[in-house]
Every structure is written in structure tokens, then in C-alpha cells.
Amino acid sequence: MDLEFARTFAAEWQNAWNSHDVDRILTHYHEDVSFSSPVMARFTGDPSGTVHGKDALRAYWAAALERIPELKFEVVDVRVSVHALVIDYRNQIGGRVNEVLIFRDGLVISGFGAYGETLAD
């Protein structure tokens, strides 16, 4: 993975999220994806904060977009590793978030969101 790929991916990721189109968001995610975040834990009541599989992630993100209709992301920076990238962004309430995405066969196979003091509402 290189920085050019990471920057292109992050721009597409931001545009997909800001469109609120769940299917567009999921185009880069593997069918067997797992994703975790403290917001998931809070919204679902599941302390693991983890969703497994693309269908479950679709259902969670669709519900989250209904719950947060003003959701908007702004990419601040992108970092790259061997099979992963980190998207540093601001959410709609100004909170800084890092999304760590691990790839397999060109698609996100796992990821997690890491938050500072401010979670999404």
C-alpha cells in the first residue's frame, strides 16, 4: 500500500460518508469485514462494540445515519502502513477521530474507530 492509494481511498471514503449512501460506503469493504468502535458499543449496548460481516455493518451504519442525520466527515490526514491505513478526520461535532483500516485483497477486512474526548452524538 502506498500514500497515493491511501489519499485516494480517504477522499472516496469521505465523499461516500458525506453522501449518506450506505451502499456507496460499503463498496470498499470485504464481505467478512469486522469493525469496532466505542460509538458502536454505546449505540448497540454491546460492550464489545464490534459488528461482524458486511450485512451487519450495513444495518448498523444505516441505523446510525438515521440517528445522526447531520453526520459529516472531513479528512485531516492519512497515514499508511503495509496492509493498513489510518484516516484522521473531524466529525460533524468537531471531534477528532482516527479510523484504522486493514486491507485484504484490496478491500477493508477489519477496522476500528478511535476517539478522543468527544464521541459522535
Salt bridges, closest charged atoms under 4 A:
GLU12 OE1 - HIS28 NE2 3.14
ASP23 OD1 - ARG58 NE 2.99
GLU31 OE2 - LYS54 NZ 3.85
ASP32 OD2 - HIS30 ND1 3.98
ASP55 OD1 - ARG58 NH1 3.03
ASP77 OD2 - ARG79 NH2 3.22
ASP88 OD2 - ARG96 NH2 2.54
